């Protein structure tokens, strides 16, 4: 079992990305994102160990410190790993890097089991569109998005931070906290 901390998007961006997942499915390209409880998101951290009450309380407080940030999802990307992920790449901004660094500093003592991909100098912020997808289907998916009129960039506003339990069969939101809105 793994535990992830994710940033959620505003309703308009979430609905657009869900439509992209659905259009893939309708074109016979499995996104792996529908029907499993996934929400469009950017992951801040993934842990191998369960997060305790201190972590959850800290996350709730941390949510109140997050300044409103609008992300810029402006390109498609691929992680050519065993997971074979197609994603929307996030343009890294100073505000997003500050948020990630603040999160890492705040939870350093509570972060046993943090996966290396999410360390400050290794993190590649992204929004997963599909996983376990062959390369040729990735190209087909991008064509589906073009046909449905998706234009980049997509500019979601971060609205919440969430702690998620993830396994090979389950994606379960354990705690969700709204971020400060101005």
N, C-alpha and C positions, 0 to 999 in steps of 0.2 A: 504494500500500500504506500502511496506517496501523497504528499500534501502540498498544494500550490497556493500562492498568494497572487491574486489576479486583479487587474484594473478593468472595470466594466465601462461601457460606453453609453452615450445618450441614446434615447429611443430611436431616433432617425437612423443613426449609423448602425445600431444593432439590427434594425429591421432590414436595412439594405444588405448587410452581410448574411443574414438569415436567408434572404431571397437568393443570394448568390449560391449558398449551400443547396437550397431547394432546386434551383435551375440546374446545378450539376447533377443532382439525383435524377431529375426529369430527363436529362440527356444521357442517362445511363452511366454516369461517372460518380462513383461513391466518394462522398466527402469524408465519411466517418464522423461527421459532426452532428448530424441530425438524429434524433431519437435516442441520444445518449445523455441528454441533459446539458450539453455544452452551451455556453453563451459566448458571443464574440468578446474577445478580451486580449489584453497584453499581460503576460505573466511576469511578475517581479522576482519570484523565487519558487523553487521546488525543493522539498525536503523529503528525505527518506524516513524520517521519524515523525511520529505523531506530535502535534502542537498542543501544549497544555494551556491551562487557564491563564497563566501569566502572559503567554504569547497572545491569546485572544484579547485580553484586557488591553495589552499594549497596542494591538492592531486597532481596536476601537478608538483609543486615544490618538493614534497616528492618523487615522482618517480625518480627525478634526484639524490636523495641521496641514493637510494637503491643500495647496492653493489650486484653484481651477486651472486645468491645463487642457488645451486643445492639441490633439496629436495630428500628425500629417502622415497618412498612409498613402505613399506615393509611388510604390513600385511592387511588382510581384517578385518573389524570391523562392528559392528552393534550398532545403537542407538535404543534401545528398547523403543521408545517413541511413541506418537501418529503418528509422521511422519514416523516411521518405516524405517530407513535409512540403506542401505548397503553402505559401503565406503572403500576406500583405506586409511589406516592409515599412517600418516606422522611421521617418527621418528623425535622427537623434537631435534633440534640442537641448540647450543648457538647462531649461526647466525640467525636462524629463530626466536628464542625468542627475540633477540635484535631488529629485524625488527618489531615484533609485539609490543614490549614495546615502541619503538620509534614512531610507528604509534599512539598508545594510548596516549602517552605524547603530541605529536604534535596536535592531534585533540580533546584533553580533553575538551577544552572550546567550541568546536563546535559539541560535540557528544551527545547532548540531545536525549534521546530515544534509547541509545545503549542497545541491548539485553544482558542479563546477561551471556549467553553462550560465549560471546566474550570478557569478562573481562579478564585481564591478568592472574589471578590465576584460571580461569575456562575454558579457551580456549582449545579445543581439535582439533588441525589442522587435516583436512581430505579432501579427494576428493570424493565427492558423486558419487556413481555408480548407485544407484537406490533409489527411495523413495516411500513410501506407498506400500511396498512389504511384503507379508506374509513371515514368517520365513522359511517355507519349500521351498519357491521360492528363498530365499537368498542362501540356500545350493545348489539348482539346478543351480543358476547363477554362483557360484564359480566353479562348475563342468564344465559348459560351457567354462569358462576361461581356465581351465586346458586342456580341449579338443582342444581349439584353440592354445594352446602352450604358454599362457601368463605365464611368470616367474617373480617372484618378487625378488629383488626390481625393481621398475620402478624409474628412476632418472631424473625427469624433471628439467630443468633449468627455473627459473622465468624470463619471458620476458616482462611482462606488469602488470600494476595495473589498475583496472577499477571500475567505479561506475555504479551500476546496479539498475534498478527499477524492483521490483518483486511484482507480485500479484498472486492470485490463477489462473489467466488465461494468465499472461503475464510475460515475462522475456526480459527486454529491456536494452541494453547497452547504457548508457547516455554519458559516457566519458571514453576514454581509453588513457593511457599514457605509452609509452615504458620506461622501467627501464634502468639504466646505464649498458652498456655492456663493458667488458674489454677483 
